[in-house]
Amino acid sequence: MNTPVPLSMFIIGLIVFILYISGYVYMIYKAHQQQKDEFDKDPELRSYYKSLKK
């Protein structure tokens, strides 16, 4: 087994990378939902953006 990068090392690295990216995307999605909920509950921001649409 004189290969520069063994297949098992590549597979483990790929699994770690996929878990990291999926966690990163999940946290972005969760933070977006939280920010949207806070925006919807803020009456000052809602009235400001409604006044811009007129």
CNS distance restraints for C-alpha pairs under 8 A (distance, minus, plus):
assign (resid   1 and name CA) (resid   6 and name CA) 7.79 0.50 0.50
assign (resid   5 and name CA) (resid   9 and name CA) 6.76 0.50 0.50
assign (resid   5 and name CA) (resid  10 and name CA) 7.02 0.50 0.50
assign (resid   6 and name CA) (resid  10 and name CA) 6.56 0.50 0.50
assign (resid   7 and name CA) (resid  11 and name CA) 6.21 0.50 0.50
assign (resid   8 and name CA) (resid  12 and name CA) 6.15 0.50 0.50
assign (resid   9 and name CA) (resid  13 and name CA) 6.11 0.50 0.50
assign (resid  10 and name CA) (resid  14 and name CA) 6.02 0.50 0.50
assign (resid  11 and name CA) (resid  15 and name CA) 6.17 0.50 0.50
assign (resid  12 and name CA) (resid  16 and name CA) 6.25 0.50 0.50
assign (resid  13 and name CA) (resid  17 and name CA) 6.06 0.50 0.50
assign (resid  14 and name CA) (resid  18 and name CA) 6.09 0.50 0.50
assign (resid  15 and name CA) (resid  19 and name CA) 6.15 0.50 0.50
assign (resid  16 and name CA) (resid  20 and name CA) 6.08 0.50 0.50
assign (resid  17 and name CA) (resid  21 and name CA) 6.14 0.50 0.50
assign (resid  18 and name CA) (resid  22 and name CA) 6.02 0.50 0.50
assign (resid  19 and name CA) (resid  23 and name CA) 6.05 0.50 0.50
assign (resid  20 and name CA) (resid  24 and name CA) 6.08 0.50 0.50
assign (resid  21 and name CA) (resid  25 and name CA) 6.14 0.50 0.50
assign (resid  22 and name CA) (resid  26 and name CA) 6.07 0.50 0.50
assign (resid  23 and name CA) (resid  27 and name CA) 6.14 0.50 0.50
assign (resid  24 and name CA) (resid  28 and name CA) 6.30 0.50 0.50
assign (resid  25 and name CA) (resid  29 and name CA) 6.19 0.50 0.50
assign (resid  26 and name CA) (resid  30 and name CA) 6.07 0.50 0.50
assign (resid  27 and name CA) (resid  31 and name CA) 5.99 0.50 0.50
assign (resid  28 and name CA) (resid  32 and name CA) 6.10 0.50 0.50
assign (resid  29 and name CA) (resid  33 and name CA) 6.27 0.50 0.50
assign (resid  30 and name CA) (resid  34 and name CA) 6.22 0.50 0.50
assign (resid  31 and name CA) (resid  35 and name CA) 6.11 0.50 0.50
assign (resid  32 and name CA) (resid  36 and name CA) 6.11 0.50 0.50
assign (resid  33 and name CA) (resid  37 and name CA) 6.15 0.50 0.50
assign (resid  34 and name CA) (resid  38 and name CA) 6.24 0.50 0.50
assign (resid  35 and name CA) (resid  39 and name CA) 6.09 0.50 0.50
assign (resid  36 and name CA) (resid  40 and name CA) 6.15 0.50 0.50
assign (resid  37 and name CA) (resid  41 and name CA) 6.34 0.50 0.50
assign (resid  38 and name CA) (resid  42 and name CA) 6.32 0.50 0.50
assign (resid  39 and name CA) (resid  45 and name CA) 6.85 0.50 0.50
assign (resid  39 and name CA) (resid  46 and name CA) 7.40 0.50 0.50
assign (resid  40 and name CA) (resid  46 and name CA) 6.93 0.50 0.50
assign (resid  42 and name CA) (resid  46 and name CA) 6.36 0.50 0.50
assign (resid  43 and name CA) (resid  47 and name CA) 6.11 0.50 0.50
assign (resid  44 and name CA) (resid  48 and name CA) 6.17 0.50 0.50
assign (resid  45 and name CA) (resid  49 and name CA) 6.21 0.50 0.50
assign (resid  46 and name CA) (resid  50 and name CA) 6.09 0.50 0.50
assign (resid  47 and name CA) (resid  51 and name CA) 6.13 0.50 0.50
assign (resid  48 and name CA) (resid  52 and name CA) 6.53 0.50 0.50
assign (resid  49 and name CA) (resid  53 and name CA) 6.53 0.50 0.50
assign (resid  50 and name CA) (resid  54 and name CA) 6.86 0.50 0.50
